[in-house]
């Protein structure tokens, strides 16, 4: 990559890559011997070695090795018709353009540059936003006159424009749906002029290891379209940085830089994934979102009209790789599975499963002692992937061992929200101010305001609750006293900031709406708040109501409560500035 200062281009081809190529050739020959029928194999031998190496992955791609059972994987090639297989050999023997050149041809009329103006909330001062910023990303058109890109490209957006390759015109775009967990978003452009000459890209399959892909987009360092070629290094569940979720991702050895986000990774003439993040501190390690995750997102939006999320069983499981542990729970030698250690009370699994259950299989797929299941050809993947690919409210069968006896249950799967939200994109934070006391729900974005090292610099107790505590009831929130806006009414209470609020006048609070209602319905002369560490705040109710208006005016705060609370309580925002 050549920088503006004119440093030398780093060579991408090295002796190590040649060694890797020989490994792949040996692997292809091994695949040929093990899985391809003799009739196809004999015909394969007629072609050059280069054609053979190109054809074998094609055979596997077209005969569905994406089964979750080893038996289906083994039978995939041998059960294919020899005539169809030989057609793929003929295709592979024909000369074709390079992958990079083909990707460019596809991308010129498919990939767009996205210009986003965004403004994030200030969680320490939740009644105002931070200054707006401008970012750029990539996207590509799919069937239905839609543009697919990353969620982080348009997160907290206030204005979005798109531009076609070779065009000086920018067109206004609207965000139709956003899935922050999977880092995907769909944009629409109403101007019909934009769609003239545009080609829709088709979604392909999950590439095999060492298959070549070309990442197309508009990375930083220039204004024109860019193509970077790489090979697939790994396919496994990975932490999605934007949504802090664990979903399947594809690791490639092509650099994915800021601006590449949302661009397609093309294999052949189809999309193999969407570029979305790289590995910090490493060179030429990027990640793309695979087609199954993309289809799950798109299908959910098309069926329900909005993003529906990814399902979870709501379990925390422990591997049973230790022999003594398996014996303790009565597992026979042929049994494999994982130990249930924690269950989300809001999940359907809480109805039928118990701690210390051993989950043996999910939807008939055996779970290994390390929590993995078979995936494609001799690969393994955590069984959470099978769960996440289920549609909301879809049922799954779970076979388990309990007290030495096997049981089978049916569980309804659905997306589950944590007690402390991991992200709060595209929405304003909730808050309520009374007598200068600023109450907010605890969220991870609030903790992120403490800086990049928020895990070490934020209040330890709040941090631990955010990461570990589970909800006990629906719509539950952890309410904290964020800060104290100083006034005579609250002097002496400023040191109680950053503590959790547990009760109002002896009543345990469920969420911020409940706290607001308890304060408004107070009929006693004194109002009492019970906080962490057995701390207490007591206020004269009428004096506190008068002080609230005074404090809001002094700090130029437009309203005593966020718009979501005033809407739920049917309070006009003009009145909420002068009353609590």
N, C-alpha and C positions, 0 to 999 in steps of 0.2 A: 504494500500500500504506500503510495507516494504522498508525502505531506507537502504543505505549501512551502516549506523551507528547502525542499529539493533533496531530502535524504534518499538514499538508495532504496529501490524496491526490494522487499524481502522475497526470496524465492520460496514458492509454495511446494515445489517438488524437491524431495530429498531422498537419500538412500533409504530412510525409514519408510517412505511411502512406497518405494519399490518392493521392500520386504513385505509390506502390507498387501500389495497387489498379488504377490506370489502366494500368500496365505489364502487369499480369496480364491485364487485359481485352484488351489488344492481342495478348498472347501467345496467348490462347485463340482469337482470330479468325485468327491465323496458323496455329495447329494445325488449325483447321477447313478452311482453304484447302488446306493441304498434304496432310493425311492422311485426312480423312473423305470417304467416297464421296459422289458427287453426289446420289444418292438420299436418303441420310441428311441431307446438307447442306441440300437443298431443304426437307425437313421441319423441320429445325432453325430455318430462317428464319421459320417460322410463329409461333414463340414469342417472348416478350419477351426483351429483351437480358439481363435479370437471370436468366431461366431458362436462356438459352444459356450464360452464364458458369458457371452451376452444373452444367449437363449435360455440358459438354465434358470436364472432368476425370473425371467419372463414366464417360464412354465410354472414356477411356484406361485407367482403373483396371480396368474389366471386360473389356478386350480385351488384357490381358497385354502391357504394354510393358516388362516386366522382362527382356527378352531381352538376351543379351550380344553380339548381333550387330546391326549397323545395319540389315541387310536385314530381319530379323524384326521390328524395331521399326517400320520403314516400312510393312510389310504388315499390321501388327496391326489397324488400323482398317478399311482397305479390304477386308480379307478377312472382316470380320464381317458377319453377316446384317443386312440393313436392318431386318427386323422386330424383331430383338432390340435393335438400337440405338434404334429408335423407342420401344420399351418404356421404356428408360432416360430418354428425353425426357419421356414421360408422367409418370414418377416424379418427375423434377426439377421439372415444372410444378406439382406438387401442393404446397400449403402445408404446412410442417412446423415443428416446434419448433426453437428455436435450438440450436446445437451444445452450448453450455454447459448449457442446461436438460436436453437429452437425456443429456448426460454425468452430470448429477446424478442423474437417474432411474435410469440404469444402475448408478451407483456406490453408491447407498444400500444395496443388498443384495449388494454384491460386494466393495467395498474395506474392508479391515480395518486397524486400528492395531496395530502390533507393539511390544511392550515387551521389550527384551533386557537381560539382565545378563551382562556379559562380563568376562574377566580375561586380559590379554595376558602372555606370558612376559617375563621380564627377561633379555635376552641377555647382559648383562654378568655376571649372577648366575643362570645357567641352571637352577639347582636350585630356584628360587622364582619365583612370579608377582608381577606388579604388583597394586596394589589394584584391586578390582572397580569397574566403572563401569556406569551405567545409561544406555541410549540408547533412542530411539524411532524408528520408521520406519513405512512403509506397505507394504501388499501387497494382492493381489486373488486371488479364487478362480478356478480354471480347472477344466476337466473332470477327473473322476477324484477329486474331493474333495481337491484340493490347493491350497495357497496359494503363489503366485509372488511373490518379493520380490528385493531385492538381496543379494548375498553380504556386502557390507560392513555390512548391517544386523544380521546374525547372526554375524559373524566372531568367533572366539574366545569363543563363547557358553558360558555355564554354565547359563542358565535363560531360557526364551522363553515369553512369554504373548501372546495375541492377543485383540482385542476388536472386536465388531461395532458398526456404526453404530447409535446409539440404544439400546445395551445397556450396563448398568453392570457386567456380568459379564466377567471375563477368563478365558480358557481356556488350559490348558497346551498348548503346541505342541512338536513334535519336528522337528528338521532332518533331512529325508530325503536330500537331496543338495545339494552346494554346488559351484559352478564359479567359482572366484575370478578366472580369466582373463577370463571374460565378465561377472563381477559379478552372477551370478544364483544364486538358491537356491530350493529347494522345501521347504515346511513341510507337515506333516500334523497334524491334530487328531483324536484318537480319540473324543472326546466327541460323540455323535450329536446332542446338543442344540444344539451350535454350528451344525450344518449346516441346521437348520430355517429355511426362508425365504430361504436364500442362493441367489443366481443366479450361474451360471458365465459368465464373460466369454469370448467367442470372439476368436481372433487374426485380424487382418485382413491388410493388405498394406502395403508401403512407400508412404507418402504422397508425392505430388508436391510440388515446390517451391511455396510459398505456399498450400498447403492448410492449413485450420484444424484444430488439435487442442486438446483440453481435458485438462490434467493434473490428476488427482484424487489427493488424499492428505491427510496430516495434518502440514503443515509447522509449524515452531516459531511461537510467537506466539498459540496457541490450542489448544483441545482438540477442537474439532469438525472435521468434514470440510471441505476447501477445494477449490475448483475454479479453476484459472488457465487462461485461454485464450491461445493463441498460434498462430503460423503457422510452417510449415517453412521454414527458411532455407538449409539445406545438408544433403547426404547424402554422406558420404565416410568412409573409415577414419580413426579418431580414437584417440588414446591413452586407454585406460581406466586412470584413475588408480589404482583399487584393485588391479587385477591387473597393472599395467604392461604391458599387451598392446595390440596394434594391431588393432582390429576395426572393422567398419562401425558408424557411429552417426549419429543424426539430430540436427541442431542446430535448436533452436526459439527463438523470441523470448519465451517464457514463463519467468518466474523459477522456478527449482527450488531450494528452500531446504532446510536440514537438516530431516528429518522427511518431506519429499516422496519421498525415496528409496524405490523399490520400488513406488510407485503407478503406475497405468496412465495412458498417454496415449491418449485415446479419440478416434477419428475416425468419425463416424456412430454406428453401434451396435457397433463392434468395436474391439479394442485395436490401436493402431498401434505401440506400444512401451512400454518401462518406463523411467520417470524414474530417473536414477542419478547425475548430476553436473552442476555448472555451471562456468562459466569464471571463474576467480579474477580479481578486479579489474575485471570488466565487469558491467554491469547488464542484467538480462533476457536473458541468454544461457544456455540450459540444453541438456542433451543427454539423449536417450532411446535405449534399446537397441532396435534394429529387430527386426521379426518373424523374419527369417531366422536371426538369431543366437539368438533365443529358441527357435525350433523346433529348431535344431541341438542346443541344450542339452537340451531336454525329450526329444527323440527318442533322444539318446544315453543318457539316464538310463533311459528305458523299455526300450530294447533290451538294455542290459547290467546294469541295476540300480544303476549308479553313474555319476558324472560321468566322461566319457572324454576331454575336452579338445578342442582345436582343432589341426588338422594344420598342419604346416610343412614346407617343402622343405629347410630348413636352409641356405639360401643367403644370401649378401650380394652384391647386384647393383649395378652402376653404370649409369646412363643412358648412352646412346650418341647424345646430341644433337649432339655435335661432329662435323662432316663429316670432319675429318682422322682422328678415331678410327675412324669407320666404314670409311674407306678402308684404314686400317692392318690391320683384321681381315677385309678382303676382302668387305665387305658391298656387294651390288649396290644401285643407286639405289632399287629397289622394296622392298628388305628393311628391316624395322624389328625392333628387339629390344633386349635389355639384356645387359650384359657380366657374366659370373660372376667375382667377385673372391675369394670365400671360400666354402668348403663345410664344413659340420659333419661331422666324421668319423663320427658316429653315425647320420647320415641315410642313407637308401637312395640318395639322389642322389650320395653320395660314391662309390658303386659304379660309376656310369655317366658322371657329368659330370666335367669337368675345369675348372680355372681357365682363363680366356681363352675359354671357350665363349661363343657368342652365343645366348641363348634367343630364338627367333623366335615361338613360339606355345605356348600351354598348352591342352591339350584342344581343339585346333583353333581357338582364339581368338587372332588375331594380337595381339602385344604391341607397343605403340608404343615409340619411342625413349626416352620418358620413363617407361616402365614401366607405363603404363595400358592398359586395355582398354575397349571400348564398354560403356556401362551405360544402360539405358532409352533415353529419347529425347534424343539429342545430349548426354548426360552421359558422363563417363569416371570410372573408378575404378581404383586400383592392382590389378595382377593377383594380389597377395597375397590379395585377397578371395576369388577363385576357389579358391585353395588352402585357405584356412581353412574353407570351406564343405564340403569333402570329408569323408567319414566316415573314421575311423581304419582303416588297412589297405586303403583303397580305392586303386586304381591310377589314374594319369593319364598321358596321352601328352604328351611334350615334344619339340617340333621345334627343332633347334638347328643352328648353323653352326660347324663346326670345321675349321680349316685350309682354308677356302674351299669345303668340301663340306657339304651338308645331311645331317643324320642325324635319326632319330626313335627315341626310347627310351620305354619304359614304366617309371614310377617308382612305388613303393609309398609312400604318404603316411601319416604317423602323427605324433602329438604328440611334440615333442622337449623335453627338459629341459636348461636351461643348466647349465654347470659350477657356477656360484654361484647358488643359488636366489634368485629375485626376491622371493618371499614364503613365509611359513611359518605360515599361519593354521591354527587348529584342531589344532595339534600342539605338543608340548613340544620345545624344542631339545635336541639331543644334546650330551653333554659327557663328558669323562673326566678324572679327577683322579689324579695320581700324584706323590707327594712334593711336594705343593703346587703343581705345575704344572697349570694348567687348560687342557686341549686342547678346541677346538671346531671344527666345520666353518665355513668362511667363508660367510656368507649376507648378502644385502642388509639384512634386518632387523637383523642385528648392527651393520652400518655405520650404520643409522638411529638407533641409540642415541646417536650422536654429536650428534644434534640435527637441526633442520630444514635446516641448512646442511651436512649430512653429507658432501656431495661435496667441500667445502672443508676441513672439520675432521677428517675421518677420515684414517687413514694413506694417503698418496697411492698407494703401491705396491699396497696391498690394494684400493683403490678402482678402480684401472685394471684389475687382474686380474678383479675382479667384473664389470666392464662389457664387457671385450673378449675375455677368454680363452675358448677353446672346449675342451670335454672331449676327451680322447684315447681314453678307454675307458669302458665302461658302469660306473655306480656310482662314478665318480671324484669325489673331494672335495678341496678345498684345506683342509688342516688348519693352524690357527694356534695359537700359544701366546697365549691370551687374556690371562691374568694370572698372577702368581706370588703364592701365599698364603705370606707370609713365615714362614720357620723356619730353624733352624741348617743343615738339610740343603740348602737352596737359596739361602743367602745369597750375594749377588754376581750372581745370575742375574736379578734383578728388572728390569734394564734391557733384557732380551731379549724382553720381552712385545711382542705385536703383530707378531711375525715368523712367517713360514710355516715349518712343520716339514716337512722333505723326506725325511729318512732316520732309521731307528732301527736302530742297530748295523749300519750300512752297507746296509740294505735300504730301497729306495724305498717309501714308503707310498702306498696307493691311496685309503684313506678312514679314517675314525675307527675303524671296526670293525677294520680291518687293523692300525692303530697299537696298539689295545688288545691284540690278539692277539700282536703282536710283543713287547710289554712283558711279557705274562703268560708267554710261552714263552722268556724270556731265561734262558740257562743259564750265562752268564759272570758273573764277579764284578762287572764294571763295565757300566753301561748308558749308551750314547752316543746323543745326538740331534744331528743336523745340521740347522741352520736356514739361513734366508736370510743373505746377506752373509757366508757361510762361518763363521758363529758356531757354537760347539759347546757342548753341555751334557753333562757326564759326572757320573754318580752311582754310588755303591756300591749295588748292587741290593738286597741284604738290608736295609741301613740305610734305604733309601728306602721299602721296604715297611712297615717299622715306623713310620717318620715319617708315612706317609699316614694311618694311623688316628689318630695324635695330632693332626694338622692338621685332619682332618674334625671331630673332637670339639671342638676349640678354636673353630672357625668355625660350629659347629652345622649342619653339612651332613649331611643324612640318608644320602646314598649317594655312593660314589666314582664312580659312573657313572650315566647316564640310564637310564630304564626300558627303552628300546628296545635298548640295548647289553646289559643284564643278561639280557633275554629271549632275545636272539640267542645269547649265550654260555652260556645255561642256568645263570645264577648267581642264586640267590635274593637279593632286594634286602637282606634282613637281613644276608647275608654280604658283599655288596658294600660295605657301610659299613665293614667291618673288614679287607677284603682287596682287593687290586688285581688 
